[in-house]
Amino acid sequence: MTTDPVTLLDGGSTVEDLTVIQAPWGKELTLRSATYDSGMRTLRIRIREGRARFTDLELDEATVEQLLKAIQSWKQGNCGS
């Protein structure tokens, strides 16, 4: 799901929808890229559980890199290394 960037209320910052992932047990993950006026980029992850519960994460590029490494290690069966 890719759409045109949307201007946020705080000025020239933009948010771009990246994708929506349907996860087990009725969860839905929405990923968005946010770019602030300063040029800082973040990845916004919203985890929806059911109709009313949301968990929002906003991660900088360094944190996303660490998360990617941990996920790749888990996928390869190397947890804890």
C-alpha positions as CSV (number, residue, x, y, z in Angstrom):
1,M,0.0,0.0,0.0
2,T,1.8,3.1,-1.2
3,T,0.1,6.5,-1.3
4,D,1.3,10.1,-1.8
5,P,2.9,11.6,1.3
6,V,0.6,13.5,3.6
7,T,1.6,16.8,5.2
8,L,1.4,16.7,9.0
9,L,-0.1,19.4,11.1
10,D,3.3,20.6,12.3
11,G,4.3,22.1,9.0
12,G,6.3,20.5,6.2
13,S,6.8,17.1,7.8
14,T,5.5,14.2,5.8
15,V,4.2,10.7,6.4
16,E,4.1,8.0,3.7
17,D,2.1,4.7,4.1
18,L,4.5,1.8,3.4
19,T,2.5,-1.4,4.0
20,V,-0.1,-3.2,6.1
21,I,0.7,-6.7,7.4
22,Q,-2.0,-9.0,8.7
23,A,-0.4,-10.9,11.6
24,P,-1.6,-14.0,13.6
25,W,-4.2,-13.7,16.3
26,G,-6.1,-10.9,14.7
27,K,-3.3,-8.4,14.8
28,E,-2.5,-5.8,12.1
29,L,0.8,-4.0,11.6
30,T,0.8,-0.7,9.7
31,L,4.2,0.7,8.7
32,R,4.7,4.4,7.8
33,S,7.8,6.4,6.9
34,A,7.9,9.9,8.6
35,T,10.2,12.6,7.5
36,Y,10.5,15.7,9.7
37,D,11.4,19.3,8.6
38,S,14.9,18.7,10.1
39,G,15.4,15.8,7.6
40,M,15.2,13.1,10.4
41,R,13.4,10.0,9.2
42,T,11.6,7.5,11.4
43,L,9.7,4.3,10.9
44,R,6.3,4.3,12.5
45,I,4.8,1.0,13.4
46,R,1.3,0.7,14.7
47,I,0.1,-2.7,16.0
48,R,-3.6,-3.0,16.2
49,E,-5.2,-5.6,18.4
50,G,-8.9,-6.0,17.9
51,R,-10.9,-2.8,17.4
52,A,-9.7,-0.5,20.1
53,R,-6.2,-1.4,21.3
54,F,-3.2,0.2,19.5
55,T,0.5,0.1,20.2
56,D,2.6,2.8,18.4
57,L,6.3,2.7,18.0
58,E,8.4,5.4,16.3
59,L,11.9,4.2,15.6
60,D,15.0,6.1,14.3
61,E,17.2,4.5,11.6
62,A,19.8,3.1,14.1
63,T,17.1,1.4,16.1
64,V,15.5,-0.1,12.9
65,E,18.9,-1.5,12.0
66,Q,19.3,-3.2,15.4
67,L,15.7,-4.5,15.1
68,L,16.4,-5.9,11.6
69,K,19.5,-7.7,12.8
70,A,17.6,-9.2,15.7
71,I,14.8,-10.4,13.4
72,Q,17.2,-11.9,11.0
73,S,19.0,-13.7,13.8
74,W,15.7,-15.1,15.1
75,K,14.7,-16.2,11.6
76,Q,18.0,-18.1,11.2
77,G,17.5,-19.7,14.6
78,N,20.3,-17.9,16.3
79,C,18.4,-16.2,19.1
80,G,20.5,-14.9,21.9
81,S,23.7,-14.5,19.9
